[in-house]
């Protein structure tokens, strides 16, 4: 076995290194014997030319449950000349750790509602790097106990032959709705009513929104408009919608029929459909549940506009997945159907994703929320 000069670097002169921890050995020629070399390697004094790695670059930490989090990172460009064998993520509170490749899963008895950051180190044969900078903060919570919801029913179809505009589908929204972990929650998305027909109900768990009133003066989530001025508009349901409007003429005076009522918090119909209500539950403000415009006589100006939020103008269908009412027909013509409804729920993204869903909801994770949006019927288990 060849020998190395003291100091770990061969030289022409074989200079003896400055005395330090180890002053013994074969100083003749400045060489360590095998026993001395083995001991120096074991204690870390043997000069190799390698170093510990550089610090990893921290990425995003994400809470995945009450006891787990994932930590993303980028490997350092400087490996120290020796292959990196281990990456370790460590929490700021409790020093919970996890190892592996990015993203690393850290599991621990996290204290609920306590903020945690994470750092990552790299280890090679020489040792462990300095820690990365701290990650973003996460705050683990227990399982989901409450969600926010928006449930919009199908809009009612308008009435034929100068008929009233269809009422908007019932519109219900609230936060703090209690849910239980592991229990499947039913989602039903109501269809819009056909010509003169009431829309179908939409359901989330125990929350039901009623379909919009159809035809002439039909009752529902929101009421449909009257036929001309022969009656008042249909009745809306408290907390879900508004009454339909009353027309402004009769068969002799060629007037228009009433427009459909708008969603809860909006307005009753006039001759035009009432505007719907706005919600930002999906991440941006969207208005839904507009009433359909009233039908009109061919000898009068028209069509009458539908309400903002999917209400159809005279003879035009309500917009799909808004619960908008369909527009009433012109003289001697058919009316248009209402728009289908929609169901949306959301909860904080510090909680884990749902265990399962059916009905192919659109799922987003942004703005601090996990959002589930159904345009067809299904279910969710949280």
MOSULCOR-V857863 format. One line per field, one symbol per residue. phi: phi as a letter, one per 40 degrees, with the letter a starting at -180 (. if undefined). psi: psi as a letter, one per 30 degrees, with the letter a starting at -180 (. if undefined). burial: 1 if it has 24 or more other ideal C-beta (glycine too) atoms within 12 Angstrom, else 0. A space follows every 10 residues. Layout:
phi = ???
psi = ???
burial = ???
This chain:
phi = .cbbcdggbc accgccccca cbbchcccgg bccccccccc cccgcccbgc bcccccccbb cbcbacbbab bcabcccccg gbdcbabbbb ccbgfcbabh cccccbbacc ccgbcbbbbb bbbbccibcc cccccccbbc bcccbabbbb bbcccccccc fgcccccccd bbaabgccbb cgbcbcbbbc ccccdgbccc cbbbfccbbc cccbgbfcci dbcccccfbc acccccbdgb abcccbcbab ccbgcccccc cccdgcbccb ccccccbbab cchacbcbgc cccccacccb cacccccdhg cccdgbcccc gbgccccccc dgbccbcccc cabbbaadcc cccdcaabgf ccbbbaggbc bbbbbacaaa bc
psi = kllklkfgkk lefhkklkkb ejflajfjfh kkleeeeeee eeggfkkffl llllklkkbk kkkfafgllk jllkkkejfg gkkkfkkkkk lfkfhkllla lkkkkkklik kkgkkklklk lkkafeakll kllkllkljk lalkfklklk jklkllklkl ihllkkkllk jkkllgkklk kgkkkkkkjk lkkajglkll lkkjcgkkkk kkklbjhkla eklllljbgf llllklkkfe allllklgla ffggalllll lllkfblllb elkklalkkg ffflkkklhk lkklllkfgl kalkklkkgf kklkgkllkk gfgkklklla kgllalllkl alkklllkgf lllkelllgh lkkljlggkk kkjkgllblk k.
burial = 0001111000 0000001000 0100100001 1100011001 0000000000 0111111111 1111111111 1110110011 0001011111 1110011110 0111110101 0000011111 1111010110 1101100111 1011001111 1111111111 1111111111 1111001010 0000111111 1111111111 1111101111 1111111111 1111111111 1111111001 1111111110 0000111111 1111111111 1111111110 1100011111 1111111001 0111111111 1111111111 1111111111 1011111111 1111111111 1111001010 1110100011 1111111111 11
